[in-house]
Amino acid sequence: MNTNTLRSILGAAAVATVMGLAQPVAAGGKTPDFTGAWGAYPGPRGGPPDPKLAAPPATPLLLKPKYKGPYEELRARQIESDKRGEPLSNASTACLPTGMPGMMFAIYPIEFIQGDKQVTIIAEAMSQVRRVYLDKPQLKIEEVPPGYYGHSVGKWEGDTLVIDTVGVKDTVLGNRDMPHSDQMRIQERIRLVAPDILHDQITIEDPVVLEKPYTYTNAYRRMPGYEMLEYVCENNRDYIDENGVTRMRLQSQ
């Protein structure tokens, strides 16, 4: 390696380090370790996020005409019901799993357990578990029994874990309660943007429902020493009335 090349490499590394964006790949070309618990960044008490580490804005959500009207009507009803303090029913109030990709939004912490052949992702909310099988071919969509989490395969591309998921049943609503068909494909690119900040860039492709792919990013902060708690949906107070509104049973006097 000549002197000019070495200077260029060292100079680029120095700039990246100063900006806090140095590549997180460990020495020797090892893949980064995501193992442990992660919470939403910046979090409810975390103050404003660092602009260099915050999740970038989502792309426009462009639904095909058949789905656009009903979706916009649903969102309007949700806004009005939330203002009244009477939220519409959803997976959480019905004691159902959020499923994919919603479970990756860390309202409660999520945990990564990383191995050579599988990455296991656990959401504390509803104790949800998904398994990402590494370096295996993806199944055809029609071969995957529809479920809440679908079938996920992944591979490492440098410092980034790339995941492909298919087979999420169409009753499981997506980000912002967006609808989807059984042809939905979820592409994720998960990487460290700083030693303790993780981004999960999610791209939704659905030729039936979407005019074009929809991309958004979840940002997480590392939670050293945090132990995941058991979350069991055992709510006997809430119920859904005949108009689909979630209400609370009052205890008898």
VEXDREN-2710 file (C-alpha; in Angstrom, 1 decimal):
% VEXDREN-2710
k/r/px/py/pz
1/MET/0.0/0.0/0.0
2/ASN/1.5/3.3/-1.0
3/THR/1.7/6.4/1.3
4/ASN/-1.1/8.4/-0.5
5/THR/-3.5/5.5/-0.2
6/LEU/-2.8/5.0/3.5
7/ARG/-3.3/8.7/4.1
8/SER/-6.6/8.6/2.3
9/ILE/-7.9/5.7/4.4
10/LEU/-6.7/7.2/7.6
11/GLY/-8.2/10.6/6.7
12/ALA/-11.6/9.1/5.8
13/ALA/-11.6/7.1/9.1
14/ALA/-10.8/10.2/11.1
15/VAL/-13.7/12.1/9.5
16/ALA/-16.1/9.3/10.1
17/THR/-15.1/9.0/13.7
18/VAL/-15.5/12.7/14.3
19/MET/-19.0/12.6/12.8
20/GLY/-19.9/9.6/15.0
21/LEU/-20.6/7.5/11.9
22/ALA/-17.7/5.1/11.8
23/GLN/-18.4/1.7/10.5
24/PRO/-19.4/-0.6/13.4
25/VAL/-17.9/-3.7/11.9
26/ALA/-15.4/-5.2/14.4
27/ALA/-11.7/-5.7/13.7
28/GLY/-11.1/-8.7/11.5
29/GLY/-14.2/-8.3/9.5
30/LYS/-16.6/-9.8/12.1
31/THR/-20.2/-9.0/11.9
32/PRO/-21.6/-6.5/14.6
33/ASP/-23.3/-8.0/17.6
34/PHE/-26.9/-6.8/18.1
35/THR/-27.5/-9.2/21.1
36/GLY/-29.3/-7.6/24.0
37/ALA/-32.3/-5.4/24.7
38/TRP/-33.2/-2.2/22.8
39/GLY/-35.7/0.5/23.4
40/ALA/-37.2/3.2/21.1
41/TYR/-34.8/6.1/20.3
42/PRO/-34.9/8.7/21.7
43/GLY/-37.7/7.3/23.9
44/PRO/-40.4/9.1/25.9
45/ARG/-37.9/10.7/28.3
46/GLY/-34.9/10.8/26.1
47/GLY/-35.2/14.4/24.9
48/PRO/-34.8/15.4/21.3
49/PRO/-32.8/12.9/19.2
50/ASP/-29.4/13.6/17.7
51/PRO/-30.2/14.5/14.0
52/LYS/-27.3/12.3/12.9
53/LEU/-28.8/9.3/14.7
54/ALA/-32.6/9.9/14.3
55/ALA/-34.6/7.8/12.0
56/PRO/-35.0/9.4/8.6
57/PRO/-38.5/10.5/7.4
58/ALA/-40.7/7.8/5.9
59/THR/-41.5/7.8/2.2
60/PRO/-45.1/8.7/1.1
61/LEU/-47.6/5.9/1.7
62/LEU/-49.3/5.6/-1.7
63/LEU/-52.3/3.2/-1.7
64/LYS/-54.1/2.1/-4.8
65/PRO/-57.6/3.7/-5.2
66/LYS/-59.5/0.7/-4.0
67/TYR/-57.7/0.9/-0.6
68/LYS/-57.0/4.6/-0.3
69/GLY/-60.6/5.7/0.5
70/PRO/-61.3/3.1/3.2
71/TYR/-57.9/3.7/4.8
72/GLU/-58.3/7.5/5.0
73/GLU/-61.8/7.0/6.5
74/LEU/-60.3/4.7/9.1
75/ARG/-57.6/7.2/10.0
76/ALA/-60.1/10.0/10.4
77/ARG/-62.3/7.9/12.7
78/GLN/-59.2/7.0/14.7
79/ILE/-58.2/10.6/15.2
80/GLU/-61.7/11.6/16.3
81/SER/-62.1/8.7/18.6
82/ASP/-58.8/9.4/20.2
83/LYS/-59.8/13.0/20.8
84/ARG/-62.9/11.7/22.7
85/GLY/-60.8/9.3/24.7
86/GLU/-62.6/6.3/23.1
87/PRO/-59.9/4.6/20.9
88/LEU/-61.1/2.2/18.3
89/SER/-60.4/-1.4/18.8
90/ASN/-57.0/-2.7/17.5
91/ALA/-54.8/-5.8/18.0
92/SER/-53.7/-4.7/21.4
93/THR/-57.2/-4.1/22.8
94/ALA/-58.3/-7.4/21.3
95/CYS/-55.3/-9.2/23.1
96/LEU/-53.9/-10.2/19.7
97/PRO/-50.2/-10.1/18.6
98/THR/-49.2/-7.0/16.6
99/GLY/-47.4/-9.2/14.1
100/MET/-45.0/-8.1/11.4
101/PRO/-43.9/-5.4/10.8
102/GLY/-45.7/-3.7/13.7
103/MET/-43.9/-5.7/16.4
104/MET/-40.6/-4.0/15.4
105/PHE/-41.9/-0.7/16.6
106/ALA/-40.5/-0.7/20.1
107/ILE/-43.3/0.7/22.3
108/TYR/-41.9/-1.8/24.8
109/PRO/-38.3/-3.1/24.5
110/ILE/-37.3/-5.7/21.9
111/GLU/-34.4/-8.2/22.3
112/PHE/-32.0/-9.7/19.7
113/ILE/-30.5/-13.1/20.3
114/GLN/-27.9/-13.6/17.6
115/GLY/-26.4/-16.9/16.4
116/ASP/-24.6/-18.2/13.4
117/LYS/-27.6/-19.8/11.8
118/GLN/-30.5/-17.8/13.3
119/VAL/-31.3/-14.4/14.8
120/THR/-34.2/-14.5/17.2
121/ILE/-36.1/-11.2/17.8
122/ILE/-38.4/-10.9/20.8
123/ALA/-40.8/-8.1/21.5
124/GLU/-41.7/-7.6/25.1
125/ALA/-45.2/-6.5/24.1
126/MET/-47.4/-9.7/24.0
127/SER/-44.1/-11.7/24.3
128/GLN/-43.9/-12.0/20.5
129/VAL/-41.1/-14.0/18.9
130/ARG/-39.9/-14.1/15.3
131/ARG/-37.1/-16.2/13.9
132/VAL/-34.8/-15.1/11.1
133/TYR/-33.1/-18.1/9.4
134/LEU/-29.7/-17.1/8.1
135/ASP/-28.3/-18.0/4.7
136/LYS/-31.3/-20.0/3.6
137/PRO/-33.4/-19.5/0.5
138/GLN/-36.7/-17.8/0.9
139/LEU/-39.9/-19.9/0.3
140/LYS/-42.4/-19.0/-2.3
141/ILE/-45.2/-16.9/-0.8
142/GLU/-47.8/-19.5/-1.6
143/GLU/-45.8/-22.1/0.3
144/VAL/-45.8/-20.2/3.6
145/PRO/-48.8/-20.8/5.9
146/PRO/-50.1/-17.3/6.6
147/GLY/-49.4/-16.1/10.1
148/TYR/-48.6/-13.1/12.3
149/TYR/-44.9/-13.0/11.6
150/GLY/-44.5/-14.7/8.2
151/HIS/-41.3/-16.6/7.2
152/SER/-38.1/-14.6/7.5
153/VAL/-34.7/-15.4/6.0
154/GLY/-31.6/-13.2/6.4
155/LYS/-28.0/-12.6/5.4
156/TRP/-25.2/-10.3/6.4
157/GLU/-24.0/-7.7/3.9
158/GLY/-21.0/-6.2/5.6
159/ASP/-22.3/-4.5/8.8
160/THR/-26.0/-4.8/7.8
161/LEU/-28.4/-7.7/8.5
162/VAL/-30.7/-7.9/5.5
163/ILE/-34.0/-9.7/6.1
164/ASP/-36.7/-10.8/3.7
165/THR/-40.2/-11.7/5.1
166/VAL/-43.2/-13.1/3.3
167/GLY/-46.4/-14.9/4.4
168/VAL/-48.0/-12.4/6.8
169/LYS/-51.7/-12.9/6.8
170/ASP/-53.7/-9.9/5.5
171/THR/-55.7/-9.4/8.7
172/VAL/-52.4/-8.2/10.4
173/LEU/-52.3/-4.5/9.9
174/GLY/-49.0/-2.8/9.1
175/ASN/-47.3/0.5/10.1
176/ARG/-49.9/3.2/10.7
177/ASP/-52.6/0.5/10.4
178/MET/-51.9/0.3/6.6
179/PRO/-53.7/-2.6/4.8
180/HIS/-51.9/-5.2/2.8
181/SER/-52.5/-8.3/0.7
182/ASP/-51.2/-11.8/1.0
183/GLN/-48.6/-10.7/-1.6
184/MET/-46.8/-8.3/0.8
185/ARG/-43.0/-8.6/1.1
186/ILE/-41.1/-7.0/3.9
187/GLN/-37.4/-6.1/3.4
188/GLU/-35.4/-5.0/6.4
189/ARG/-31.9/-3.6/6.6
190/ILE/-30.7/-3.5/10.3
191/ARG/-27.5/-1.9/11.2
192/LEU/-25.7/0.1/13.9
193/VAL/-25.4/3.8/13.1
194/ALA/-23.5/4.3/16.3
195/PRO/-22.2/1.8/19.0
196/ASP/-25.5/2.1/20.9
197/ILE/-28.0/3.2/18.2
198/LEU/-29.6/0.6/15.9
199/HIS/-31.7/1.4/12.8
200/ASP/-34.2/-1.0/11.2
201/GLN/-35.1/0.3/7.7
202/ILE/-38.3/-1.4/6.6
203/THR/-39.5/-1.4/3.0
204/ILE/-43.0/-2.8/2.3
205/GLU/-43.7/-4.1/-1.2
206/ASP/-47.2/-5.1/-2.2
207/PRO/-48.3/-5.1/-5.9
208/VAL/-52.0/-5.5/-4.9
209/VAL/-52.3/-2.6/-2.4
210/LEU/-49.4/-0.2/-2.9
211/GLU/-48.7/2.1/-5.9
212/LYS/-45.0/1.9/-5.0
213/PRO/-42.9/0.5/-2.1
214/TYR/-43.2/2.2/1.2
215/THR/-40.1/2.7/3.4
216/TYR/-39.8/3.8/7.0
217/THR/-37.2/3.3/9.8
218/ASN/-37.4/2.3/13.4
219/ALA/-34.6/3.7/15.6
220/TYR/-33.5/1.9/18.8
221/ARG/-31.1/2.7/21.7
222/ARG/-29.2/-0.1/23.5
223/MET/-30.4/-0.9/27.1
224/PRO/-27.4/-2.5/28.9
225/GLY/-28.4/-4.9/31.6
226/TYR/-32.1/-4.8/30.9
227/GLU/-33.9/-8.1/31.5
228/MET/-37.0/-8.6/29.4
229/LEU/-40.3/-8.9/31.3
230/GLU/-43.1/-11.3/30.8
231/TYR/-46.1/-9.6/29.1
232/VAL/-49.4/-11.5/29.2
233/CYS/-52.5/-10.0/27.8
234/GLU/-55.0/-10.5/30.6
235/ASN/-57.2/-7.6/30.4
236/ASN/-60.7/-8.1/31.8
237/ARG/-61.7/-4.4/32.0
238/ASP/-61.7/-3.4/28.3
239/TYR/-64.4/-4.5/25.9
240/ILE/-65.5/-3.5/22.3
241/ASP/-69.0/-2.2/21.9
242/GLU/-71.3/-2.6/18.9
243/ASN/-69.7/0.4/17.2
244/GLY/-66.2/-0.9/17.5
245/VAL/-65.2/1.5/20.3
246/THR/-63.0/0.3/23.1
247/ARG/-64.6/0.9/26.5
248/MET/-63.7/0.1/30.1
249/ARG/-66.0/-1.9/32.4
250/LEU/-66.5/-0.1/35.7
251/GLN/-66.3/-2.2/38.8
252/SER/-69.5/-2.6/40.7
253/GLN/-69.9/-0.6/43.8
END
